[in-house]
Amino acid sequence: MKHGKKYVESTKLYDKTKLYEVSEALDVAAKTATAKFDETVEVHIRLGVDSRHADQQVRGAVVLPHGTGKTVRVAVFAKGDAAKAAEEAGADVVGAEDLVARIQGENFMDFDVAIASPDMMGLVGRLGKVLGPRGLMPSPKAGTVTPDVAKAVTEAKAGKIEYRLDKTNIIHCPIGKASFGGEKLSENFNTLLEAVAKAKPAAAKGQYIRSCVVATTMGPGIRVNTNKFVSTPAAQ
């Protein structure tokens, strides 16, 4: 793969063979952000699990202390008092049958997070083939199926992110913008890694966190030392 001049120059800012401590890795990552826009800083975590097995799935959600730097558009499936509470909490679009029809008929997808009250899931289930592939299907594990839709909206707007394994056993998550600086990015990183570490499946064997890399949208990957997040194996 050929890379541009700026990318090649940014690779001279760090040692590819080194495992960097969290704060140092994020400081270096921020320096590699040379695009004209405020690049997103992403974390990529390879886990020692097999996503093909249900008992080794890793999925959850966490509120980053400094958010992601992105304006989050929230859609809520709710009726009555729950719908009113969602609107008051700042949801961008709220509806029930009308919202489902809009998504099915008009291909309306102008939102980043979908939240539903439990009584709406029979209705929302019809959208599985549309929302599922986009990672937008409300889920109890991610906290997006809840009777307290107002709280879910507030958390989503504040920077709540979902983490989940892909087919190659890697978690990909944004933790902020390059402009945040090392301290805020480090706090967001630590919050995410602590959540992933706590989510270790009981069926997971051997080394859980295999490797971790941070990178900006257009920048190279910088390897991070995650030893402090490796918990002591449970007694057999």
PyMOL commands that set and color helices and strands:
alter all, ss='L'
color gray80, all
select helices_A, chain A and resi 5-13+22-31+54-56+80-88+97-106+118-134+149-158+178-180+182-198+227-229
alter helices_A, ss='H'
color red, helices_A
select strands_A, chain A and resi 40-47+59-63+74-77+93-95+113-116+160-164+170-177+209-216+222-223
alter strands_A, ss='S'
color yellow, strands_A
deselect
rebuild
show_as cartoon
